Amino acid sequence: MTSKKSIKNKVVGKLKQVEGKLTKDKVREAEGKAQETHSKAQAKADELKKKAAKKKEELAE
């Protein structure tokens, strides 16, 4: 499951990209891409944390 923060960052990043394209602001567009990429990394990190916790729980049994 993806965290709310990750989803929010993905949406905001996409909005910044669109805004940058509409206004021809390359910096704003790049900020949006960076934020969206950050959200993907954040989601993957959350997924790995959950897998690690599950594995730790399995090994403790």
Backbone as a chain_set.jsonl record, in Angstrom:
{"seq": "MTSKKSIKNKVVGKLKQVEGKLTKDKVREAEGKAQETHSKAQAKADELKKKAAKKKEELAE", "coords": {"N": [[0.837, -1.184, 0.0], [0.511, 2.191, -0.79], [1.736, 5.105, 0.784], [-0.067, 7.959, 2.106], [1.342, 10.32, 1.962], [3.161, 9.817, -0.069], [1.458, 9.522, -2.262], [0.36, 12.08, -2.335], [2.667, 13.609, -2.923], [3.203, 12.621, -5.468], [0.98, 13.492, -6.952], [1.149, 16.303, -6.628], [3.641, 16.703, -7.79], [3.097, 15.97, -10.452], [1.254, 17.96, -11.098], [2.912, 20.226, -10.949], [4.607, 19.67, -13.078], [2.842, 19.844, -15.263], [2.019, 22.495, -14.99], [4.49, 23.747, -15.46], [4.902, 23.019, -18.135], [2.753, 24.315, -19.383], [3.305, 26.996, -18.859], [5.725, 27.232, -19.942], [7.912, 26.995, -18.309], [10.784, 25.704, -17.565], [12.202, 25.102, -15.243], [10.234, 24.807, -13.262], [8.886, 22.642, -14.332], [10.894, 20.706, -14.165], [11.169, 20.597, -11.393], [8.741, 19.421, -10.75], [9.029, 16.899, -11.965], [11.128, 15.921, -10.448], [9.926, 15.835, -7.906], [7.915, 13.977, -8.359], [9.435, 11.711, -8.955], [10.692, 11.422, -6.504], [8.483, 10.703, -4.971], [7.944, 8.188, -5.991], [10.212, 6.794, -5.191], [9.892, 7.004, -2.46], [7.551, 5.516, -2.086], [8.488, 2.988, -2.827], [10.41, 2.598, -0.828], [8.738, 2.491, 1.418], [7.372, 0.14, 0.828], [9.478, -1.736, 0.929], [10.205, -1.506, 3.63], [7.939, -2.555, 4.86], [8.044, -5.191, 3.908], [10.437, -6.014, 5.086], [9.78, -5.84, 7.793], [7.804, -7.771, 7.933], [9.267, -10.065, 7.27], [11.052, -10.099, 9.403], [9.307, -10.585, 11.46], [8.434, -13.154, 10.735], [10.796, -14.596, 11.065], [11.155, -14.394, 13.784], [9.356, -16.117, 14.844]], "CA": [[0.0, 0.0, 0.0], [1.257, 3.431, -0.901], [1.378, 6.042, 1.838], [-0.769, 9.174, 1.683], [2.362, 11.32, 1.648], [3.697, 9.45, -1.374], [0.426, 9.84, -3.25], [0.286, 13.546, -2.392], [3.842, 14.088, -3.643], [3.062, 12.246, -6.876], [-0.014, 14.387, -7.554], [1.712, 17.652, -6.658], [4.696, 16.675, -8.793], [2.485, 15.964, -11.777], [0.688, 19.299, -11.305], [4.026, 21.131, -11.23], [5.062, 19.389, -14.441], [1.858, 20.4, -16.195], [2.137, 23.952, -14.876], [5.721, 24.116, -16.146], [4.706, 22.885, -19.578], [1.826, 25.351, -19.835], [3.932, 28.317, -18.743], [7.054, 27.094, -20.561], [8.895, 27.175, -17.228], [11.532, 24.441, -17.496], [12.59, 24.848, -13.851], [9.042, 24.297, -12.577], [8.649, 21.304, -14.886], [11.917, 19.829, -13.58], [10.799, 20.405, -9.977], [7.648, 18.454, -10.743], [9.581, 15.575, -12.265], [11.906, 15.504, -9.275], [9.005, 15.497, -6.823], [7.241, 12.725, -8.717], [10.435, 10.653, -8.785], [10.849, 11.262, -5.056], [7.32, 9.968, -4.463], [8.109, 6.781, -6.381], [11.237, 6.232, -4.304], [9.278, 6.937, -1.136], [6.626, 4.38, -2.11], [9.302, 1.773, -2.842], [11.004, 2.468, 0.504], [7.664, 2.033, 2.303], [7.133, -1.265, 0.489], [10.595, -2.523, 1.444], [10.108, -1.502, 5.098], [6.883, -3.504, 5.228], [8.555, -6.536, 3.644], [11.453, -6.31, 6.096], [9.092, -6.063, 9.06], [7.121, -9.064, 7.818], [10.31, -11.096, 7.322], [11.556, -10.127, 10.777], [8.252, -11.239, 12.25], [8.466, -14.571, 10.399], [12.008, -15.181, 11.641], [11.026, -14.384, 15.234], [8.48, -17.223, 15.246]], "C": [[0.879, 1.244, 0.0], [0.787, 4.406, 0.173], [0.694, 7.28, 1.255], [0.225, 10.243, 1.251], [2.935, 11.065, 0.253], [2.716, 9.808, -2.485], [0.326, 11.348, -3.443], [1.459, 14.103, -3.192], [3.752, 13.773, -5.132], [2.104, 13.199, -7.589], [0.54, 15.801, -7.682], [2.829, 17.737, -7.706], [4.146, 16.726, -10.206], [1.88, 17.329, -12.09], [1.784, 20.318, -11.635], [4.548, 20.925, -12.645], [4.131, 20.029, -15.467], [1.934, 21.927, -16.181], [3.378, 24.443, -15.631], [5.594, 24.045, -17.654], [3.813, 24.008, -20.12], [2.467, 26.734, -19.839], [5.315, 28.353, -19.388], [8.172, 27.395, -19.559], [9.596, 25.835, -17.004], [11.927, 24.094, -16.063], [11.416, 24.237, -13.089], [8.731, 22.873, -13.043], [9.64, 20.296, -14.291], [11.638, 19.569, -12.104], [9.703, 19.355, -9.857], [8.133, 17.042, -11.006], [10.363, 15.037, -11.072], [10.989, 15.08, -8.139], [8.282, 14.188, -7.112], [8.187, 11.538, -8.556], [10.658, 10.364, -7.308], [9.682, 10.446, -4.483], [7.406, 8.49, -4.809], [9.132, 6.093, -5.482], [10.68, 6.048, -2.9], [8.329, 5.738, -1.043], [7.396, 3.062, -2.079], [9.931, 1.526, -1.477], [9.963, 1.966, 1.502], [7.392, 0.55, 2.087], [8.23, -2.157, 1.071], [10.584, -2.591, 2.973], [9.07, -2.522, 5.56], [7.339, -4.947, 5.015], [9.571, -6.948, 4.704], [10.801, -6.609, 7.445], [8.394, -7.421, 9.058], [8.13, -10.206, 7.941], [10.85, -11.231, 8.731], [10.565, -10.851, 11.685], [8.241, -12.758, 12.001], [9.66, -15.273, 11.058], [11.92, -15.265, 13.17], [10.173, -15.561, 15.715], [9.211, -18.521, 15.397]], "O": [[1.875, 1.315, 0.72], [-0.409, 4.52, 0.439], [0.854, 7.604, 0.078], [-0.017, 10.98, 0.296], [3.162, 12.003, -0.511], [3.109, 10.335, -3.526], [0.22, 11.835, -4.569], [1.272, 14.97, -4.045], [4.181, 14.573, -5.964], [2.384, 13.656, -8.697], [0.412, 16.425, -8.735], [2.94, 18.733, -8.421], [4.669, 17.444, -11.058], [1.98, 17.806, -13.22], [1.599, 21.172, -12.502], [4.891, 21.887, -13.332], [4.58, 20.673, -16.415], [1.915, 22.569, -17.231], [3.317, 25.437, -16.354], [6.111, 24.902, -18.371], [4.085, 24.575, -21.179], [2.199, 27.546, -20.724], [5.989, 29.384, -19.377], [9.212, 27.959, -19.899], [9.064, 24.948, -16.337], [11.98, 22.917, -15.705], [11.587, 23.263, -12.357], [8.361, 22.014, -12.243], [9.265, 19.172, -13.956], [11.844, 18.458, -11.616], [9.739, 18.505, -8.968], [7.7, 16.096, -10.347], [10.273, 13.858, -10.732], [11.246, 14.074, -7.478], [8.064, 13.383, -6.207], [7.782, 10.48, -8.074], [10.795, 9.209, -6.906], [9.881, 9.598, -3.612], [6.995, 7.637, -4.023], [8.938, 4.951, -5.065], [10.965, 5.052, -2.235], [8.312, 5.032, -0.035], [7.001, 2.126, -1.383], [9.984, 0.388, -1.012], [10.265, 1.114, 2.338], [7.205, -0.203, 3.043], [7.942, -3.21, 1.639], [10.919, -3.628, 3.547], [9.29, -3.258, 6.523], [7.058, -5.82, 5.836], [9.568, -8.089, 5.166], [11.221, -7.524, 8.153], [8.397, -8.131, 10.064], [7.878, -11.193, 8.632], [11.083, -12.342, 9.207], [10.95, -11.627, 12.559], [8.063, -13.545, 12.93], [9.543, -16.398, 11.544], [12.554, -16.128, 13.776], [10.266, -15.954, 16.878], [8.602, -19.537, 15.731]]}, "num_chains": 1, "name": "protein.A"}
